[in-house]
Amino acid sequence: MTYNPDFLIVYGTLRPPFDNTFSQYLRQRGRYVGEGSFTGQSFDMGSYPGAVYQSGSQSLVHGSVFDISNQKAAILTYLDYYEGVGEGFEQPTEYIRAVVPVQFNDQTTDCWIYLYNLSTDDKPLIESGDYSIHIGKPFSWPA
């Protein structure tokens, strides 16, 4: 696995059709490179999703992949704040930033991702693995 990849996959409120300040920031500084998926499950947290990575799982989580190489440190620092990731937040944090293998553009590439870090026992599973479909706002690009 690449320790510090140049790609980021987003599967929730950072992905179109969402248009919050943080999703706008990502679209302005990163370069959208396609749709991707990784093995795992996605859960409905109420007004946003949480995903867990599961190597070898039969289920997939779908998201949008961005090349963030141009401003990687700035983008990740800004999104860490949005996701509540890092030492400045009460531990354990709701999300962690990790690297997972992602299928996109007919290849597998390591990508940064924000994974859910707490129990999902009482959370509804998003059967499709796609939060935008789950909430009735299917993904479209450009945003």
Rosetta blueprint (number, residue, H / E / L):
1 M L
2 T L
3 Y L
4 N L
5 P L
6 D L
7 F E
8 L E
9 I E
10 V E
11 Y L
12 G L
13 T L
14 L L
15 R L
16 P L
17 P L
18 F L
19 D L
20 N L
21 T H
22 F H
23 S H
24 Q H
25 Y H
26 L H
27 R H
28 Q H
29 R H
30 G L
31 R E
32 Y E
33 V E
34 G E
35 E E
36 G E
37 S E
38 F E
39 T E
40 G E
41 Q E
42 S E
43 F E
44 D E
45 M L
46 G L
47 S L
48 Y L
49 P E
50 G E
51 A E
52 V E
53 Y E
54 Q L
55 S L
56 G L
57 S L
58 Q L
59 S L
60 L E
61 V E
62 H E
63 G E
64 S E
65 V E
66 F E
67 D E
68 I L
69 S H
70 N H
71 Q H
72 K H
73 A H
74 A H
75 I H
76 L H
77 T H
78 Y H
79 L H
80 D H
81 Y H
82 Y H
83 E H
84 G L
85 V L
86 G L
87 E L
88 G L
89 F L
90 E L
91 Q L
92 P L
93 T L
94 E L
95 Y E
96 I E
97 R E
98 A E
99 V E
100 V E
101 P E
102 V E
103 Q E
104 F E
105 N L
106 D L
107 Q E
108 T E
109 T E
110 D E
111 C E
112 W E
113 I E
114 Y E
115 L E
116 Y E
117 N L
118 L L
119 S L
120 T L
121 D L
122 D L
123 K L
124 P L
125 L E
126 I L
127 E L
128 S L
129 G L
130 D L
131 Y H
132 S H
133 I H
134 H H
135 I L
136 G L
137 K L
138 P L
139 F L
140 S L
141 W L
142 P L
143 A L
